[in-house]
Amino acid sequence: GVQWLWIGCLLMILGCGIARAETCTPVANLSFCEEVGYATPLAPNVTAESLDDSAQQYYEALQGLLVRFDCGTFYSSWTCDECRQAYKRWICGITFPLCASTA
């Protein structure tokens, strides 16, 4: 559940989503993953905008799940808003991994 969201964020921070520099493309000004402003690997014929749209669709699926809960009730250590923020960061981080320098 919620713990996996935080584990995903931790793995992203620790660098588990780092790609080699030769496949990197600068990405910025996305509508959903607006915090992305760095080089990330993009497959041929795949745009950053299409990946951004996919990330938003995954996020909206989580929103659908959260409506089943009374977010005014305290369930664990985190609120629904904190879950949303963590999930958005995580989904954007795995959708747009940071490229590492090969130098």
Backbone torsions as a table, in degrees:
resi	resn	phi	psi	omega
1	GLY	NA	-126.8	-175.8
2	VAL	-61.6	-35.4	-178.3
3	GLN	-60.6	-34.5	179.0
4	TRP	-65.8	-31.2	176.9
5	LEU	-62.5	-44.3	-179.7
6	TRP	-69.8	-36.0	176.7
7	ILE	-64.0	-41.3	177.1
8	GLY	-60.1	-42.1	178.1
9	CYS	-63.8	-42.4	-179.7
10	LEU	-63.3	-44.2	178.5
11	LEU	-61.4	-39.2	178.4
12	MET	-63.1	-44.3	-179.2
13	ILE	-64.4	-37.3	-178.7
14	LEU	-75.5	-6.7	174.1
15	GLY	98.0	18.8	-179.8
16	CYS	-73.0	-10.7	179.6
17	GLY	-113.3	43.3	-178.2
18	ILE	-104.8	129.5	-179.0
19	ALA	-107.5	165.0	178.4
20	ARG	-72.7	148.6	-172.2
21	ALA	-66.9	-28.0	-174.5
22	GLU	-68.2	-11.9	178.1
23	THR	-104.4	10.5	-169.5
24	CYS	-85.6	143.1	176.6
25	THR	-132.7	130.1	176.6
26	PRO	-63.8	134.1	-179.3
27	VAL	-132.5	135.6	177.9
28	ALA	-162.0	171.5	175.4
29	ASN	58.8	42.2	176.8
30	LEU	-83.9	153.4	-177.2
31	SER	-78.8	-34.7	-179.3
32	PHE	-100.7	-55.0	179.7
33	CYS	-86.6	63.0	-173.9
34	GLU	-66.8	-16.0	178.6
35	GLU	-78.6	-13.1	179.0
36	VAL	-73.2	124.5	178.2
37	GLY	-156.4	55.5	-175.1
38	TYR	-155.6	174.5	179.0
39	ALA	-79.3	138.0	-178.6
40	THR	-143.7	151.5	178.6
41	PRO	-73.5	135.5	174.9
42	LEU	-126.6	131.1	177.0
43	ALA	-70.5	155.4	176.1
44	PRO	-57.1	141.9	178.5
45	ASN	66.3	16.9	176.0
46	VAL	-118.7	129.0	180.0
47	THR	-100.1	155.8	176.3
48	ALA	-62.3	-35.3	-179.3
49	GLU	-65.2	-39.3	178.8
50	SER	-68.1	-37.2	176.2
51	LEU	-67.7	-37.8	177.5
52	ASP	-61.9	-42.3	177.2
53	ASP	-62.1	-40.9	178.5
54	SER	-63.9	-43.0	178.5
55	ALA	-60.5	-40.6	179.2
56	GLN	-65.6	-36.8	178.3
57	GLN	-64.8	-40.9	176.5
58	TYR	-63.0	-41.5	179.1
59	TYR	-62.6	-43.2	179.7
60	GLU	-64.9	-30.7	175.2
61	ALA	-64.8	-38.6	176.4
62	LEU	-64.4	-40.1	177.9
63	GLN	-56.9	-41.4	178.3
64	GLY	-62.6	-34.3	177.4
65	LEU	-70.4	-41.5	-175.6
66	LEU	-69.0	-22.5	179.0
67	VAL	-67.8	-14.0	176.9
68	ARG	-75.9	-14.7	-177.7
69	PHE	-107.9	152.0	172.0
70	ASP	-85.7	99.6	-175.1
71	CYS	-68.8	-7.6	174.2
72	GLY	-81.6	-11.8	179.1
73	THR	-93.5	138.8	-180.0
74	PHE	-83.7	111.3	-176.8
75	TYR	-97.0	-36.8	-175.7
76	SER	-149.6	-149.6	-179.9
77	SER	-78.5	-11.0	-174.7
78	TRP	-125.6	153.3	176.0
79	THR	-89.5	169.3	176.4
80	CYS	-61.1	-39.2	178.5
81	ASP	-63.0	-39.5	177.5
82	GLU	-66.3	-36.6	175.8
83	CYS	-63.7	-43.4	179.1
84	ARG	-60.9	-46.8	-179.4
85	GLN	-63.1	-43.9	-180.0
86	ALA	-64.7	-42.9	-179.1
87	TYR	-65.8	-40.6	179.1
88	LYS	-62.5	-45.4	178.5
89	ARG	-61.4	-42.9	-178.8
90	TRP	-66.0	-48.9	-177.4
91	ILE	-64.7	-37.9	176.8
92	CYS	-69.1	-36.5	179.5
93	GLY	-67.0	-38.5	179.2
94	ILE	-82.1	-24.1	176.6
95	THR	-75.4	-35.9	-179.4
96	PHE	-123.8	75.2	179.8
97	PRO	-66.3	150.9	-180.0
98	LEU	-77.0	135.4	175.9
99	CYS	-82.7	142.3	177.6
100	ALA	-99.1	148.1	175.8
101	SER	-74.3	139.6	177.4
102	THR	-96.3	-0.3	-178.9
103	ALA	-76.6	NA	NA
